[in-house]
Amino acid sequence: MKQLPCVLAFDLGASSGRALIGEKVADEDGGKDKLRITEVHRFPNHAIQIGNHLHWDTPLLLQEMKNGIRKAFQAGFNPESCAIDTWGVDFGLLDRNGELLGIPYHYRDRQTEGLVEEVSALIGPQRLFRESGLQFMPFNTLYQLYAMKKVGSPKLDVAETLLLTPDLLNYFLTGCKACEFTMATTTQLYDPGAAAWNTSLMEELGLPASIFLEPVQPGTVIGELTDALCAELGVPKMKVIAVASHDTESAAVAVPASTSSYAYLVSGTWSLLGTVMKAPLLDPAVMEYQFSNEGGAGGTYHLLKNIMGLWIIQECKRKWEQRGLIFSFGDLVKLAEESAPFHCLIDPDDLRFMNPDDMPEAIRSFCRETGQPHPLSEGEIVRCILESLALRYRGVLEQAEQLTKSHFEVLHMVGGGIQNELLCRFTANAIGRPVWAGPVEASAIGNMLVQLETGGHISDLQDGLELVKASFPLQTYVPENQQEWAEAYNRYSRITMIAAK
C-alpha cells in the first residue's frame, strides 16, 4: 500500500470531540483506493453553568485542538491541512482588537425561551420562513442575538465581528476571520433566496448587521497555523480549510448513496433527517412541517428536520449517575432489549425534553399527561425513547417524501448513533423499509473529503464517495414485525396529538 498525503479533521460534537487523520491509500495491485482513518485524540466537551447562563468551554476546546495537532505529528503523520466541523448556530463575538467578548453561550441556554413566538409576532412567521428557509428552533442564532439585545448586552455595542463556532476556532488557529457558508445558513439570518445576509431583518430587530462577514464556500483555504502556534506546538506550517463546517452537512458529504435522490439520517446527540436538493424549497408546506433548508457542499441545499436524538438517553444516564446508578450505553441498550415493547411512547420533540432538570421525570410526566402507564425501570425508559425516536423518524421521512414528491426505497443512517444497533433495527421496523447504516465517523469523513478535494487528491466529492464505499462496509437492517409497528405508529400519532393540545 502506498501512502499519499494526509489531512487532519476535527469533529466537535455536543458531548465530545475527536481529532482524526485521514489518509488516501492506493492499492499497489490495482484495487480501489481507500480512505484510512486514525483517531489521534479524543476529549470530552461539556457545557458549564456560570451564574444564570450555560456556556461552552471554548478555551478548553482550543487547548484540546492544540493537543490533537501535536499528537498527530508526534504519531508520525504529516498532515498538509486541517479543518473543523461542529454543531451549528452558536457563536463568539470579537471586539475591534480581535479579542473574544466573553464565553460563548450554549444553544441549550434558556435565555431564548419564548422568543420564537415574540419574533414571529413582530415579523410574521411566513416572512421569517420565506427569508430564511429554516425550522423555527429556539436556539437559532437569530433568537440568541435577540435575547442579548433585549437585555441590553454591552457585547453587541462593542462587537465588530461575529464568528460561528468553527469559524471562531479557525480564527484562533490562523488569525484569519472567515464565515463558512453552511454555518451561515443555520443562523436564520441568511436569506437563501437572495443568497445574502438578511440585513433588513437585522435592522428591524435592532441587531448589528455590520458584524457579519461575507460567507465563503466549503473548500476555501482560510490561512495557515500562526507562527506563534507552530512554535508553541513544535509543528510545521499547515493549511486550515473551511469545509462544510456544520457537522450535519459534513456528514451528508459522506453518505454513500448510489442514486442522486436519497434520504439520510445523521444520528447522534441530535437526529437530522433530510435529503439533498439543488436549490432551497421555500413552499409554505415546508414551514408547516417545520423543515429547514441548509446549505451544503458542492452548491447543494439540504431539506432536513432537526429531531431530538440520543440527547434524551444521555441526559437520563447523567441523572442516574448523579443518583449513584452507573450504566454504560451498552448496559442501557441491553436493559431496553429485555423490556416489554411499546409500554409507553413520547414525542421526542416535545420542548419539555430540550433541557429539563430531570429527564427521567420529564418522560414519566409526559406519559402521565397523555394517559399512559409511565415507565418505572431504566430499561423501560430507554426502550420508550428508542421506540419513540424510530416512530418519529417514520413520520418525518413521510413528510420529506410529501414535500419532495419522492419515494425513498431505503434510509441511510450515519454517525455515532448507528453504533446503537437496537435503534437501527427499530428504525427499519418503524419505517417499513431497509436501513443502510454507515459510516460511523461520517462528519469527520466528510470533513476529510473536502480537504482532499481542495488539495487535489480526489477529483470531486463524487470521487470521494467511491473512497467511502470502498472503505466502510454498510450494515443492512431489514424491517420486521410490520403489523406490530404499524399499530404502534397509529398509537404514537394519537399520543402526540394529545400532547400538542
Residue pairs with C-beta under 8 A, 6 or more apart in sequence:
1 25
1 26
1 27
1 28
2 25
2 26
2 28
3 23
3 25
4 23
4 24
4 25
4 26
4 457
5 24
5 78
5 79
5 80
5 455
5 457
6 21
6 22
6 23
6 24
6 77
6 78
6 79
6 80
7 21
7 22
7 79
7 80
7 81
7 82
7 83
7 448
7 451
7 452
7 455
8 19
8 20
8 21
8 22
8 40
8 68
8 69
8 72
8 77
8 79
8 81
8 82
8 83
8 238
9 19
9 20
9 21
9 22
9 82
9 83
9 85
9 444
9 445
9 447
9 448
9 451
10 17
10 18
10 19
10 65
10 68
10 82
10 83
10 84
10 85
10 169
10 447
11 17
11 18
11 20
11 85
11 247
11 250
11 441
11 443
11 444
11 447
12 18
12 45
12 61
12 84
12 85
12 86
12 87
12 165
12 166
12 169
12 247
13 45
13 86
13 87
13 247
13 268
13 269
13 416
13 443
14 45
14 87
14 268
14 269
14 270
14 311
15 44
15 45
15 46
15 269
15 314
16 42
16 43
16 44
16 45
17 42
17 43
17 44
17 45
17 61
17 64
17 65
18 39
18 41
18 42
18 43
18 441
18 444
19 39
19 40
19 41
19 42
19 65
19 67
19 68
19 69
19 71
19 72
20 37
20 38
20 39
20 40
20 441
20 444
20 448
21 37
21 38
21 40
21 72
21 75
21 77
21 79
22 35
22 36
22 37
22 444
22 445
22 448
22 451
22 452
23 35
23 36
23 37
23 38
23 77
24 33
24 34
24 35
24 36
24 452
24 457
24 458
24 467
25 33
25 34
25 35
25 36
26 33
27 33
27 34
32 466
32 470
33 466
33 467
33 470
34 467
34 470
34 471
35 445
35 448
35 449
35 467
35 468
35 470
35 471
35 472
36 471
37 441
37 444
37 445
37 448
38 75
38 77
40 68
40 71
40 72
40 75
40 77
41 64
41 67
41 68
41 71
41 72
43 64
43 67
45 56
45 57
45 61
46 57
47 54
47 55
47 56
47 57
47 106
47 108
48 54
48 55
48 56
48 57
49 55
50 103
53 105
53 109
53 111
54 105
54 106
54 108
54 109
54 110
54 355
55 103
55 104
55 105
55 106
55 109
56 90
56 103
56 104
56 105
56 106
56 165
57 103
58 92
58 100
58 103
58 104
58 168
58 169
59 103
61 169
62 169
62 172
65 84
65 169
65 173
66 229
66 232
66 233
69 82
69 225
69 233
69 235
69 238
70 233
70 234
70 235
72 79
73 233
73 234
73 235
73 236
78 236
79 238
80 238
80 239
80 455
81 221
81 238
81 239
81 240
81 241
81 451
81 454
81 455
82 173
82 238
82 239
82 240
82 241
82 451
83 240
83 241
83 242
83 243
83 245
83 447
83 450
83 451
84 166
84 169
84 170
84 243
84 245
84 447
85 166
85 243
85 244
85 245
85 246
85 247
85 250
85 443
85 444
85 446
85 447
86 165
86 166
86 169
86 245
86 246
86 247
87 107
87 165
87 246
87 247
87 270
88 164
88 183
88 186
88 246
88 247
88 248
88 294
89 107
89 137
89 139
89 140
89 141
89 144
89 164
89 186
89 187
90 104
90 105
90 106
90 107
90 141
90 144
90 164
90 165
91 104
91 141
91 144
91 162
91 163
91 164
91 165
91 168
92 100
92 101
92 104
92 162
92 163
92 165
92 168
93 100
93 101
93 102
93 155
93 156
93 159
93 161
93 162
93 163
93 211
94 100
94 101
94 159
94 160
94 161
94 162
94 163
94 171
94 177
95 101
95 158
95 159
95 160
96 158
96 160
98 161
98 171
98 175
98 177
100 168
101 155
101 158
101 159
102 155
104 165
104 168
105 111
105 144
107 139
107 144
108 139
108 354
108 355
109 144
110 355
111 144
111 147
111 148
111 151
112 138
112 139
112 143
112 144
112 146
112 147
113 138
115 138
115 143
115 146
115 147
115 150
116 136
116 137
116 138
116 143
118 146
119 128
119 142
119 143
119 146
119 205
120 128
120 136
122 204
122 205
123 201
123 204
123 205
125 136
125 287
126 284
126 287
128 136
128 188
128 201
129 136
129 282
129 284
129 286
129 287
130 193
130 282
131 191
131 193
131 194
131 198
131 201
132 142
132 188
132 189
132 190
132 191
132 192
132 198
133 185
133 192
133 193
133 280
133 281
133 282
133 286
133 292
133 293
134 140
134 185
134 186
134 188
134 292
134 293
134 294
135 290
135 291
135 292
135 305
135 306
136 188
136 290
137 306
138 351
138 354
140 186
140 187
140 188
141 164
141 186
141 187
141 188
141 189
142 187
142 188
142 189
142 205
143 188
145 156
145 189
145 205
145 207
146 205
146 207
148 155
148 156
149 156
149 205
149 206
149 207
156 207
156 208
159 208
159 211
160 210
160 211
161 177
161 211
161 213
162 179
162 211
162 212
162 213
163 171
163 177
163 179
163 213
164 179
164 180
164 183
164 184
164 186
164 187
164 245
165 183
166 180
166 183
166 242
166 245
166 246
167 177
167 178
167 179
167 180
167 183
167 242
167 245
170 176
170 178
170 222
170 223
170 240
170 242
171 177
171 178
173 225
173 226
173 229
173 240
174 222
174 223
174 224
174 225
174 226
174 240
175 223
175 226
176 222
176 223
176 240
177 213
178 213
178 216
178 220
178 222
178 242
179 212
179 213
179 214
179 215
179 216
180 215
180 216
180 218
180 220
180 242
180 243
180 244
180 245
181 215
181 216
181 217
181 218
181 295
182 218
182 244
182 245
182 246
182 249
182 294
182 295
182 296
182 297
183 245
183 246
184 190
184 197
184 212
184 215
184 295
185 192
185 246
185 293
185 294
185 295
186 246
186 294
189 197
189 198
189 201
189 202
189 207
189 212
190 196
190 197
190 198
190 215
190 295
191 197
191 198
192 280
192 282
192 293
192 295
192 301
193 280
193 282
197 209
197 212
199 209
202 208
202 209
202 212
203 209
216 222
216 242
217 242
218 242
218 243
218 244
218 245
218 249
218 297
218 298
218 450
219 241
219 242
219 243
219 297
219 450
219 453
219 454
220 241
220 242
221 239
221 240
221 241
221 242
221 454
222 240
222 241
222 242
223 239
223 240
224 237
224 238
224 239
224 240
225 235
225 237
225 238
225 240
230 236
230 237
241 450
241 451
241 454
243 250
243 297
243 446
243 447
243 450
243 451
244 250
244 252
244 253
244 296
244 297
244 446
244 447
244 450
246 294
247 266
247 443
248 266
248 270
248 272
248 274
248 294
248 302
248 304
248 443
249 294
249 295
249 296
249 297
249 302
249 446
250 297
250 442
250 443
250 444
250 446
250 447
250 450
251 264
251 266
251 272
251 414
251 415
251 442
251 443
251 446
252 264
252 266
252 274
252 276
252 296
252 297
252 302
252 446
253 296
253 297
253 445
253 446
253 447
253 449
253 450
253 461
253 464
254 414
254 439
254 442
254 443
254 445
254 446
254 449
254 464
254 465
254 468
255 262
255 264
255 412
255 414
255 442
256 412
256 436
256 438
256 439
256 465
256 468
256 469
256 472
256 474
257 264
257 412
257 465
260 276
261 275
261 276
261 404
261 406
261 408
262 275
262 276
262 408
262 410
262 412
263 273
263 274
263 275
263 397
263 400
263 401
263 408
263 410
263 411
263 412
264 273
264 274
264 275
264 411
264 412
264 413
264 414
265 271
265 272
265 273
265 393
265 411
265 412
265 413
265 414
265 427
266 272
266 273
266 414
266 415
266 442
266 443
267 309
267 310
267 413
267 414
267 415
267 416
267 417
267 418
267 420
267 423
268 309
268 310
268 415
268 416
268 417
269 309
269 310
269 311
269 314
270 306
270 307
270 308
270 309
270 311
271 306
271 307
271 308
271 309
271 310
271 389
271 392
271 393
271 417
272 304
272 305
272 306
272 307
273 304
273 305
273 307
273 393
273 396
273 397
273 400
274 291
274 302
274 303
274 304
274 305
274 400
275 302
275 303
275 304
275 400
275 404
275 406
275 408
276 296
276 300
276 301
276 302
277 293
277 300
277 301
277 302
277 303
277 404
278 300
278 301
279 301
280 293
280 301
280 303
281 291
281 293
281 301
281 303
281 403
281 404
282 293
283 403
285 402
285 403
286 293
286 303
286 403
289 305
289 399
289 402
289 403
290 305
291 303
291 304
291 305
291 399
291 400
291 403
292 303
292 304
292 305
292 306
293 301
293 302
293 303
294 301
294 302
294 304
295 301
295 302
296 302
297 446
297 450
297 461
298 460
298 461
303 400
303 403
303 404
305 396
305 399
305 400
307 348
307 349
307 389
307 392
307 393
307 396
308 348
308 349
308 353
308 354
308 389
309 348
309 389
309 417
310 417
310 420
310 423
311 353
312 348
312 353
312 359
312 363
312 385
312 389
313 329
313 332
313 382
313 385
313 386
315 356
315 359
316 359
316 360
316 363
316 378
316 381
316 382
316 385
317 327
317 329
317 332
318 359
319 358
319 359
319 360
320 326
320 327
320 360
320 378
321 327
325 378
327 335
327 378
329 420
332 378
332 379
332 382
333 382
333 420
333 421
333 422
335 377
335 378
335 379
335 382
336 379
336 382
336 383
336 386
336 422
337 379
337 383
337 422
338 379
339 377
339 379
339 380
339 382
339 383
340 380
340 383
341 383
341 387
341 484
341 488
342 387
342 484
342 488
342 491
343 373
343 375
343 380
343 383
343 384
344 367
344 372
344 373
344 374
344 375
344 380
344 384
345 372
345 384
345 387
345 388
345 391
345 488
345 491
345 492
345 495
346 353
346 363
346 366
346 367
346 384
346 385
346 388
346 495
347 366
347 388
347 392
347 495
347 496
347 499
347 500
348 385
348 388
348 389
348 392
349 392
350 366
350 499
352 362
352 365
352 366
353 359
353 362
353 363
356 362
360 381
363 374
363 375
363 381
363 384
363 385
364 374
364 375
365 374
366 499
367 373
367 374
367 375
367 384
368 374
369 499
370 495
370 498
370 499
371 498
372 495
375 381
375 383
375 384
386 420
386 422
386 423
386 426
387 426
387 430
387 488
388 492
389 423
389 426
389 427
390 423
390 426
390 427
390 429
390 430
390 431
391 430
391 485
391 488
391 489
391 492
392 492
393 411
393 427
393 430
393 431
394 430
394 431
394 432
394 489
395 489
395 493
397 408
397 411
397 431
400 406
400 408
401 407
401 408
408 433
409 433
409 434
410 433
410 434
410 435
410 436
411 427
411 428
411 431
411 433
411 434
411 435
411 436
412 435
412 436
412 437
413 424
413 427
413 435
413 436
413 437
413 438
414 437
414 438
414 439
414 440
414 442
415 440
415 442
415 443
416 440
416 441
417 423
418 424
418 437
418 438
418 440
418 475
419 440
421 475
421 477
424 435
424 437
424 475
424 477
425 477
425 480
427 435
427 477
428 434
428 435
428 477
428 478
428 479
428 480
429 479
429 480
429 481
429 482
429 485
430 485
430 488
430 489
431 479
432 479
432 482
432 485
432 486
433 479
434 476
434 477
434 478
434 479
435 476
435 477
436 474
436 475
436 476
437 474
437 475
437 476
437 477
438 472
438 473
438 474
438 475
439 445
439 468
439 471
439 472
445 468
445 472
449 458
449 461
449 464
449 465
449 467
449 468
450 461
452 458
452 464
453 459
453 460
453 461
453 463
453 464
458 464
458 467
479 485
